[in-house]
Amino acid sequence: MDIPSNRGVLLFSKSKVYVHPTSSAKDNIAGFIALIRPPGGSERDILLSWVPESHLQPEDLKAYSKVDLHLDDSLPQSNEVTVSLPPISSVSSFAFGIPLRRIYSIMLRPPSLGWWWGSIIVHTRDEDVVPAMFFHDSESQSTILQQKMRNKKFTPFAPDGDLFWGGDQFMKYIRKYCIVEKSTFEQRLYLINPDPDDLLSFSPPSARIEKNESLSQIVKDARWNILERFARVTKFSRKTAQDVIGNSPPAVRAMLNVPEVRQLGDDFDSARVYLAKWALTISEEAERNKTKIIWTDSGDHIGSMVGDFEILNIDNRVERRNEVSKDEWRAFFDHSGRLCVTVSEVKERVFHGGLARGIRSEAWLFLLGVYPWDSSQIERQTIMASKRDDYYRLKRQWWDDIERQQTDPHFKDQRNRIEKDVHRTDRNISLFAGEDTPHPDPDSPFASVGTNVHLEQLKDMLITYNEYNRTLGYVQGMSDLLSPIYAVVQDDAVAFWAFVGFMERMQRNFLRDQSGMHRQLLALDNLVQLMEPKLYTHLEKADSTNFFFMFRMLLVWFKREFKWDDVLRLWEVLWTDYLSSQFVLFVALAILDKHKDVIMEHLEHFDEVLKYVNELSKTIDLEDTLIRAERLFYRFQHTVEAIDRKNKEPHSGSHWTSPISPVASTNGHNGGRDKTLPLKPEAGRVIISDVLRELLSKEIIVVKDTIPIDGYDS
């Protein structure tokens, strides 16, 4: 095949690889990273290149896209695709083409808590400045297809615990044409065609540093944008490194070095993805779209957005009541077992008092939707008999399939994940303590330790849920949600269907696109801006308005924050949806309100806020928190009503200041971002944001994944 001198054979292409010229997403430039063989060139002449999508001619764009979506190792020679040769370098477009013989090393940063986008930095032997390249895998169709093909579970984590990302395929192709050696002192550094001296030093000339343990650790823990600066330092010393790190934004310096952040990633593997993506999206939304809400010193007015109208005093005399006793519960029903009071009355009592221990096993089934509120005793017996049969039918689907248990890699992987989590869930509770039973599976990692019947029940229920909900499967954290339910009812079939009811509302916390938790964090962001503006201003200064420190609380509904008995009481209160189906956010707000003085007076950085909030675990007074949360809800409700009334009045210019107009998102990720504002100007009025108005609804928000996890058919 004759190839013109200005064209080359496209050996590899990956779409949606971005250059980030600035810290703002609107400036990101999408392009293709590629390997191109020039006419007559050897493997060492192959060009590693990056070209922006916008600079490609239609013919070349079609070629790059074709090779990108070709998932086999190579294209047949007869189907070789050619493209225009890239420029050696371009200051205006960041495009470049570097022969492999000139590349000294490649630094990889997989997607992690530190940065949602996996990225690479190329060091050349001539110390040329090459921009860092970020793999936006969630936009790259080829990577999405490969993730579906390679991962046998819904999470993007490979069996070794690392994420599969576009950089994996890039390095696979680099290895086809080069000798690649991994550095021993920096695990993310790969030497390209190293000579013997390189192998001895394993350090690129543009990043040579003193062999100091503390500095090495700092470098490993620093953000990727710091490493990009390292790539541009030609004479590198310890002082230079410290200066680079010290001049970075506080949030960048702090985030990955916080032990609590690392522990959160260990406890919930999804946190590594969720928090990283939030770090990008939430902080950018806050920066672009935020409009300040300022209360006067008395707290009775809203200032800059709404104008100076008075917020009427609200009744703060909220009281908790005694728990619903067994006799009171029985009095709610007539002789046939039908409810003889309204559902609202029952929920009000449970909301304000909770339930006595002896009636939870029955009452929870109403709150979790297993039993209809209008059913009779006989109807409930029939319902439970049917559900019991359904549970054991589901369980037999995997229990009786010995071949699948032994040979299906997806099933084995999910079972191992479940068992690992079960054996570390609530082991301080007597029901789950001890290993007094031989393990039924000699191949289990816990075979030598043993188990107990209740741990086995938890494991079987979670495996069965994995069968029941094939679009979600098992996610780390679910064992935390199931164990209290099972501990209360102590019947696997009954507990399973109660857990299914709980997961109807909790599934949005575990969606693969993170939209459910993302929206809750945005709602909390808006809520704190509106209700606690001084605290919010302080959190801004402390680089903490991403609300990472509330992640665990919302993910598993304060399971790790309250004592065991308080968790049971809190959950039954939240299940009533008496004031709001998202009352959990007012519980979070109440905790912040309780501790705001300490936070504002003594905590100045992200790591300090996170550490302080984490150390509240098992020390929070539930009754005080619930009283405070209810008061905050009524204050919020009254504020929304006041703003709505104000909007109905004839407009008077004297009542309004000039609000800062929100800037619509330009990164194409989620359309208009103004809906995330707590208050937004619209046609001369101020409108409460959608995420805040949703907090007034009692309707349970049910959001489900629609794509089956790999390893299952739809």
N, C-alpha and C positions, 0 to 999 in steps of 0.2 A: 504494500500500500504506500503510494507516494504521498508524502505529507509536505505541504508548503512550509517554507522556512519560518514563517510567522505563526505557525500553529504547532501544537503538541498533542500527544495522546493523553487523554484524561484517565488516569489509573484509579483515582479515588476522589470522591466528593462527599462533603457533608454540609447540609443546609442549616440555616439558622444559627450560624456561628457569628457572634457579634463582637465588635470592638466597642468598648465603652470609653469614649473620649473624655467624658466628665462623669461626675457622680449622679447626674440626673438621667433617668431612663429615657427621657424624650430625646436625648442626644445619641442614644445607642444606634449603631450602624449594623444592619444585617448583611451577612455575606456568606460565601462558601469558603471553607478550608479545603484544599485540594492537593493532590500529587499529580504532576504533569511531566511526562517524558518528552523532552525536546527532540526534534528530528535527529536521528543518528546518535543520540546520547546514551551513555552507559547508566547503570543504576546510580552511580555517584553524581551524575548530572541531573537526575530527576529533581524537579523544582517543588519545594514545599511552598505553597502560595495561599494567599487569602485575597479575595476580590469582593467588593461590595455588590450586592444584587443590583443596585441602581445603575452600576457602570457596565453591566453586561448587555451585549447586543442580544436581541431575541433568539438568534440561533445558538449562541453560547449559553444563554440561560436555559434553553431547552436541553442542551447537552449536559450541563451540570445537574439539572434535576433528574434526568434519566439515569445517570450513573449513581446519584444519591439514592435513588429508590431501588437500584439493583442490589439485592441483598446477598447474592452469591459472592464468593471470594474474588472472582474476576470476570471480566467480560471476555467472551471468545474473541480470538484475534481477528476473525472475520467481521466482528461487530465493534471494532475499536472506534471510540468516539474521540473526535479531535475538537480542540478549542483554541482560541487565540492565546498566545503566550502572555502571561501577566507581566507587568512592569517589574523591574528590579526593586524599586521602591517608589512610593508616591506620598509626598507630604500632605497633599490635599485630600486624598481619598483613603489613606492608610493601606492601600493595596501593596503587595510585595510578592516577589518570587525569589526564593533562596535555594541554590543547589544544595543537595544533601551533604556534599563534601565540605561545605562551609559551616554546617551546623555543629556546634560543640555539644550542646545538651538541650534537653527539653524538661521543663519543670511542669508537673501535673498537679492539679488540685481538683479532686473529685468533688461532686456536690456534697455538702456537709452542713453542719450547723453554722459554720462560718460564712458560707455563701451558697445561695441556692443554685447558682449556675456553676457547673464544673468548668474549669478553665486551664489554659496552658500558657506558658511563657517560653519562648525560644531564645536561647543564647547562641550567638554566632561566634566563630573563631576570631572575627574581626571586631567583635564587640559592637555590632550595629544595633541600633535601637529598633526593636520589633514590638509592636503593640501586643498586649495580652489579649487572648482570644477566649471568649466565653461561649460555652455550648448551651444554648437555650433549648434543652432537650424536649421540653413540653410543647414546643412549636415545631420541632423537626419530625416530619412524618416518617422518615426512615428509622430514626431512633425509637419512636413510638412503636413501630412495627417490630423492631428487634426486641424491645422490652417485652412485648406480648409473646414473642417466639421463645425467648430465653428464660424469662422468669416464670416459675411455676407457682407463684403466689402473687397476691394482689400488690404487695409492697414492692417498691423498686429496688429492694435489697437482694443481692445475689447470695448464694448459700454461704459464702465466707463472710457475710455481714457488710460488704461494700456495695455501693450503688452501681448498677450498670448504667453507663452514660456514654455519650457520643465519643468521649476521649478514649474509651476502651477500643472502639473500632478503629479510630485514628491510629493508635499505637500498634494495633494488629497489622495495619498496612505498612507503617514505618518499619516494623520488624521484617517484613517481606523483602525490603530493599536495603536494609542497614543492619549492622551489628549494634545491638542495644544492650547496654549494661546498666543495671540499677545501682545507684549510689548506696554506700554502706552507712554514711553519716547523715544523709538526708533522704528519707524513704520516698519522697516525691520527685527526686531528681534522676534522670536517665541520661547517660552518656551515649553519644551517637558516634559510631565508628571510632572508639577510643584507641589511642596508642598506649604503649606500656607505661609511659609517664602519667598519662591520664588515669590509668587504672590504679596507680599507686596513690595518687592524690585524691581522685574522685571528687574534685571540686572545680567548678568552672572558673576561668580566669576573671570573669566579670563579677564573681561573687565569692572571692576568696576571703575568708574570715579567720580570726584567731580561733584556735580550738579551745573554746571556753564553754563549759557545760551550761552555765546559766544563759549565755547568749544564744547558744544553739536551741535551748528550750524556748526562749523568747521568739526566735525566728519561726520555730515550728508552730507556735501558738498564735502568731500574728495573722492578721487578715491578708487575703490574697492581694489586695491593692498595695500592701506594704511590700510584698514580694515583687510586684511589678516595679516598684521603685528600686529594689535591690538590683534588678536587671539593668538599670541604667547607671549604676555606680561602678566606676572603673577602678578606683583605688579605695578598697573597702577596709575599714578598721572597726574596732569595737565601738569607738566613740561615734563613728558615722552611723552604725546600726542603731545605737541608742537614740541618736538624734532623729533618725527617720521614724522610729516607733514613737518617740515622745511627741512628735509633731502631728501625729495622726489624730483623728477625732476621738473623743473619749469613748464613745460606744464601740468604735473599732478596736481600741486598745483593750477594752474591758471584757467584751462579750465572751470570747473563747477561753479566757483565763479564769472564769468563774467556776469553781468546783460544782456549784449547784446546777449550772447549765449542763455540765458534763453528766452529772448524776441523772438529770431529767432525761437526757438522751439514752442513758443506760436503762432507765426504768420503762420508758415508752419509746420503742424504736421509731414510731411515727413522728415523735417530737423532733427528731433530727431533720426531717423534711418540713414539717409544719412550721417550726420556729424559723428555719432558714428562709422559707418563702415569705413568711410574715415580715421578717427583718427587711426584706426588699420592698414589698408592696405596701405595708402599713405605714412605714416611715415616709415613703414617697407621697402617699396620699395625704398624710398629715402635713407634709411640707407644702404640697401644691394647693390643697383644697381648704385648709383650715381657716375658719373665720372665728375670731375670738368671741367668747361670751363672757361678759363682765358683770358680776353682781356688785351692788353697792355694799359699803361696809356693814350695813344692817342686815344684808341678806334678803331684803324684802323687795328688791327691784331687779329687773334685768336691764342692762345698760345698752351697749353699743348696737346690738342687733334689733331689739324690740322697741327701744325707746323707754322713757322713764315713766312707766306706769306701775302702780303699786300691786304687789302680789299679796293677796289677802292672807292673813294668818290662818294656818290650818290646825286642826285639832291633833295634838301629839299624844293624847291620852290613850295610847295603845297598850293593851295588857295581854299577857299570856294567861291561859286558863289551865285548870287541872286536865290531865289526860282523860280520854274517853275510856271509861271503865267497861268491864264485861257486861254489867247490868245495863248501863246506858246504851251500849251497842245493841244488845238484845231488844231494848225498847224501841229501837228504830224500825223494827220489823213487826208485821202482824203474824197471826197464827199460821199462815201459809208460807211465811218466810219472805213475803214481799215488803218492800220498803213502804212505810206508812208516813214518812216525812219526806221533804223534798231533798233531792240530791245536793242542792246548794247548802241546805242546813247541815247535812252530814259533813260536807267538805269544810264548811266554816268551823265546825267543832274540831275536826282533825287538824285543820290549819292552825288554829289557836291553841290546841292542847296536845295534839298527838294522840297516840293509841297506847293502851295498856299492852304489856307484853303478851298476855294470853289471847288476845283477839287479832293480833297482827296476821297470823297465818290465814285467816279468813278475810279480814278487811283489805289486806294488800291485794287480794285477787280482784276486788272491785276497783281499787285505785289503778291497777295496771291493766284493766280491760279484759281480764280472763272471764269474769262474770259480768253480765249486763246488770245495770242498776235496777231494772224493772223485772228481774227474774224471780221466780219462786224457789223455795228450797228444793222441790222435786226437779224443776228445770235445771237447777245448778248441778244436781247429782248427775243428770243426764249429760249435761255439757262436759263435766269432768270425766265421766266414763269415756265419752267420745275422744276427748283430748288425750286421755291416757293411752288409748289405743293408737292415736295418731303419733304420739311420742315414740312408743315402742316400735311402730312400723318404720318411722324415720331412723331410729337407732339400728334396727336390723339391716337397713340398707348397707351400712358399713360393717356392722358387727359380724354378720354372717359371711361377708365377702373376704375370706382369708387370703385369696390370691391378691386382691387389691391392697390389703394391709401390708403384704410382704413385698409387692413389686411396684406399686404406684408411687413414684417419687414425690408427687405433689401431696398425696395423702400422708405419706410418712413425714414429710417436712412439716405440714400443719399439725400433725399429732405430736411431733417432738416439740414444736413451739408451744403448744398448749400445755403439754406436760411440764415443760420447764417453768412456765409461768404459774401453773397450779401449785407446784412444789415450793413456791416462794410467796404465795398469797395467804395472808392472814394466819400465819403459822403460830402467832401468839394467842389465837383464839383456841380454846380447849377442844372444840369440835375438829379442828384441822391440825392439832398438834400431834406429834408422835408418829412413829412408823412401826406399828404393831402387826402389820400384815405383809407377808411375802409378796413381792411384786409379781403380777401375772405375766409380765413380758420379760423374759431373760435377756433380751437385747436392749432393754431400756437403759439409759444412763443412770437411772435410779434403782436398777435391779439390786445392786449391792446394799443400798440404803434401806429399801423397803418402802412401804406406803401405808395408807390407812383407807378404810372403806369410803370415807367422805371425800378424800382427795380423788379417789377413783371415780366417785359420782360426779364431782366437778369436771373432771377430765372428759368423761363420757358425754355429759350434757353439752360441753363446748364443742366436742367433735360432732355431735348431732346438730348443733346450731350451724356448724360449718357446712353440713349437708342441707339444712333447712334454708339458709340464706346464702345461696351460691354466688350472688353478685357481690357480697361483702366478705363472707367467710369469717375466719377468726382474725382478730386484731388484738395486738398487745394492749392490755388495759381492760379487756372484757372480763377476765377472771376477777378483777376488782369489783365489777358490777354484779356478777353472779353470786359471789360467796355470801354476802349478807342475805340475799333472797333465799338461798338454799339453807342457810343457818336458821332462818325463821321457820320455814315450812318443813324442812327435812324430809321431803318427798321429791324424788328426782323428776317425775313426770309433771307434778304441779309446779315445782320450781322452774322447770324448763319453760313452760308457757307463760309464767310470770316474767321470766327473763326476756322472752320474746316481746311481751308488751312493753317492758322497759326499753328494749333496744329500738322499738318503733320511734321513740322520741330521741334516743341517744345515737342512732346511726349516723346522724349528720356530723357528729364529732369525729367520725372515722372515715369520711369520704376521701377518695383518692385525690380529688382536685382541691382538697382542703377548704372548700367553699363554706361548709357549715361552721367550722371553728373560726374561720376567717371572719365571717359575718358576725359571730358573737363577740370577737375581739373588737371589731369596729363599733358594735353597739356599746360595748363597755367604754371604749374610747370616747364616743359621743356622750354617753351618760355621765362620765366623770367631767368632761368639759362643761356640761350643762349644770350639773348639781354641785360639783366641787371645783370651781374654776381656779381657786388659789392653789389647791393641791395639784391640779393639772399643769399649771404653770411651773410649779416646782418639779414635777416629773419630767417636763420638757427639759429643764436645765440639767436634770440628772440622767438624760438620755434614756428614759424609761417609759415613754409613751407608746412603745410597742406592746406593753402589758405582758411581756413574756413571763413575768413573775406570777401572773394569774393563770397561766396555761394549765398546769396540773389541776388546779382547783376546778376549772370548768370542764376539763376533759373527763374526769371521773367523779364529778359532783362532790368535791371536798372529802373524798374517801380517805385521803392521807392527812387531812387537816384537823378533823375532829376525832374524838374518842369513839370507840366502836358503838356504844349505846346512843351517842349523839348522832352518829351517822344514820342509824335506823330512824331516829326521830326526825332528822332533817329531811331524809328522802321521802317519808310519808307526808310531810308538810308540802314539799315541792310537788309531789304527785297529785295533790288536790287541784292545782291550777286555779286556786280560789281567787287570787288577784290577777295573776298573769301566768301564762305557760312558761315564761322566761324569768320567773321570780329568782332563779339562781343568780342572775346578774345583779339583783338588788342585794342578795346575800354577799356577793363579792364587793359591791359598793359599800355595804355596811362595814365590812372588815376594814376597807380603806378609810372610811369615815372615822372609825374607832381609833385608828392609829395614825391619822393624818398629821397630828401635831408632832409626833416623834419623827415621822418621815420628813416633814418640812424643816424641822429644827436641826436634825442630826444626820440625815442621810443625803449625800450630795452626788453619789455616783450610782450607776446601774447595778454594779456588783453589791453595793451596800443595801440597796432596796431589795434586791433578790434574796440576799442572805437573810435580811431581817424578816421578810415575809415567809420564807421557808421555815425559819425558826419559830414561827407562830404555831407550827404543827403541834396538835394535842394540847394546846394551851388556850384555845379560843372558847369563850363562854357562849354556848349555843343560844340560850334563852335571851341574853342581851343582844346577840347578833340578830335574832329573828325580830325582836322588838324594833331595833334600829332599822332593819331592812323594810319592815312594814311602814314605819314613819317616812322613810325615804321614798317609798313607792307613792304614798299619798301626796307627798310634796311634789314629786315628779308629775303625777296625774294632775294636780292643781296647776302646775306651771304650764303644762300643755293646754289645759282648758283656758287659762288666762291668755295665752298667745292666740289661740283660736278665736276667742272673743274679741281680742284686739284687732284681728284681721277683718272682722265683720264691721268694725266702726269705719265711718268716713275717714279717708286718709287726711292727716294733717301733717304738713312738713315739719312743724315744730316738734313733733313727737319722734322724729326719726333722725338718726345720725347717718353717716355715709358708710355703710358696711363695705368691707373689702370683698370684691367680687371673687368667687371661686374660679379657679382655672381648670378647665376641662382637661381630662387626661389625654395625652397625645401619644401614648405608647401603644395604643391599640389593644391593651390587655382586657379592659372591662368597660369600654365605652365611657359615657359621662360619669365622672366620679362625684359630681356635686351631691348625689344622693347619700353620700357618707358624711355630709356635714350635719352637725347637730341642729343647726339652724341655717337656712339658706335664703337669700333674697330671691324673690320671684315676683315679677310684675308689681314692684312697689310694696310687697308684703314680705313677711318673714314666715317661712313654712317649716314645721318640724320635719326632720328627715324621716325617711321610711323606716330605717332600722330602729329609731326611737319610738315611732308610733306603733311598731309591732309589739313593743313591750307592754302595751295596754291591752293586748289581746289574750284571751284565755284559751284560744284554739291551739292545740298542740301542733308544732311544726314538724312535719314528717318529710324528710328528704332522703331519697335512696339513690344509690349507684344504679346505673342502668346497664353497665357493661359487665358480663360475667368475668370472674377472675380466671386467669389462665389455669388450665388443668381441668376445667369444667365446661361442659356444653351448656349453651343457653336453653 
